[in-house]
Amino acid sequence: MDKKTIHQLKRRKRALEQRMALLTPLMRGTVVELATTCGNRRCRCAQGDKHKKLYFSVSAKGKTRLIYLGKERATLARQYADNYKALAALIDEMTLINMNLLRENALE
């Protein structure tokens, strides 16, 4: 690998590090919509038109955990989950760059 390519990889690595620093707050998980019934026999949900509610879902230690979000917190939870996904993509790219730099003994 030539010096120009190594320099480009290092420059890209610095840019990724700067983007990584901006991706907080974050949470691993997904915003899901679940349909539920309230138990009132006269309610529309008893006829099949269930109430839709938003939850944040994450799997931890083999168990799925849910927290109720409501509409007001769903946007924020989606942003946190999107930040996590973006960070994971940056980490994948950073790994490939670091592997190439390590192969050339040019990490630092």
Order of alpha helices (4+ residues) and beta strands (2+ residues): alpha-beta-beta-beta-alpha
